Amino acid sequence: MCEGLAQKLTPIPRADGYRQTQAGEWYSNPINFQRPDMARPARTGKMPSARRTSVTRPLVSIILPTYNRARFLPEALSAIAAQTLTDWELIVVDDGSTDDTPEVIRAHAATVGRPLRYVPQANGGAYAARNTGLAHASGECVAFYDSDDLWLPRYLERLAGALARHPEVAWAYAACRSVDQSSGRELASSTFYEAGRPRPFLALRATRDEEGFRVIDDPGLVACQIEYGLYAGLQNSLIRRSVFEHERFCPDYRVVEDVLFLIRRLAEGMRIGYYDEVQVTYRVHDDNSSASVSGAGSSKLLPVYEEQVLGLESLQRSTTLTPGDARALRRRLAHVAFWHLGYAGYWQRGDGPAASRAFRRALRVWPWSPSMWKTWLATEVRRATGFAPTSG
């Protein structure tokens, strides 16, 4: 795990009106708002009381990290401004953009209608940008907005309402609808289902409230996140800010840290719940950073596979797990190292030696898979007889 993440960063003081702050950073507050005194959920587990005070502290801090996504920003800002829940602040972290991002944000600052802070920084990746946003956040809850996605109007209202009803829950999320950016074609009507079949996490034991929000209370929760995923991405989640008080994201990762971060928090006992309803539109395009890019080639996915293996290995070293969860982690690590990194990443690209190393690495972690042993022996025979695939 990255060092130095446990330090708690002090939020930058709020400012009224529109003014320059630090080194290209500026802050716009079109209104002076008052909101209820917010009790810290880490201490009380409660959301706002009815008592009004002069504390200018929003319910939600929306953190929007962006890098050369100026073409997506107008729609993103419009979707944020259209939220039925209006008690929020927006923090835009420009991660070293070289396009028109600063001009687009400045032009739309007045139309957003809520406090907006623009924070430029040298390019450090999405997780470094999210950490910067967290350092500026003052809301009781945090929502991370990916600039190429779109929230439905009731997104914040639904998730904030769930957290208000369930003070024991720290992380609430909903499903995404996936569409191809260029054609508008729907790729998946809900990320909670694959070809009409529910994802494994939907079978976990959960308590459903009157609004349809399900609080997961299954002992297999952590193992399910490790092996199959809960589909609780940062872009479709609302999280209490207290979750980040003692640890931030590891900026060394480019893709996998949101998954690893959630595993670490769940292993500590954090409660999580979800709505089985779509509240986010996820747009797939050529610049997506994750492995979900439609039609992505092995050359693009190889760094993702390598990062997945390194991330899972870091969990083994840094996270205290139950025996069952540790077993699930070893099984998942072996699967990713063998089939993703070794077979799809190296073998199919013609790098036999690297594939062989990855295969052996996986078998040392999980030597109880007949299919992996069979595949490894077959590839070794093909290498020895000159029938292995070649690069190029």
Secondary structure as UniProt FT lines:
FT   TURN            3..6
FT   STRAND          17..20
FT   TURN            23..24
FT   STRAND          26..29
FT   HELIX           41..44
FT   STRAND          60..66
FT   TURN            70..72
FT   HELIX           73..81
FT   STRAND          88..95
FT   HELIX           101..112
FT   STRAND          116..121
FT   HELIX           126..136
FT   STRAND          141..144
FT   TURN            147..148
FT   STRAND          150..151
FT   TURN            153..154
FT   HELIX           155..165
FT   TURN            167..168
FT   STRAND          171..180
FT   TURN            181..183
FT   STRAND          186..188
FT   TURN            191..192
FT   STRAND          193..194
FT   TURN            195..196
FT   STRAND          197..198
FT   HELIX           200..203
FT   STRAND          206..208
FT   TURN            210..211
FT   STRAND          213..216
FT   TURN            219..220
FT   HELIX           221..227
FT   HELIX           234..236
FT   STRAND          237..240
FT   HELIX           241..244
FT   TURN            251..252
FT   HELIX           257..267
FT   TURN            268..269
FT   STRAND          272..284
FT   TURN            286..287
FT   TURN            291..292
FT   TURN            294..295
FT   HELIX           298..318
FT   HELIX           323..335
FT   HELIX           336..346
FT   HELIX           347..349
FT   HELIX           352..365
FT   HELIX           370..385
//
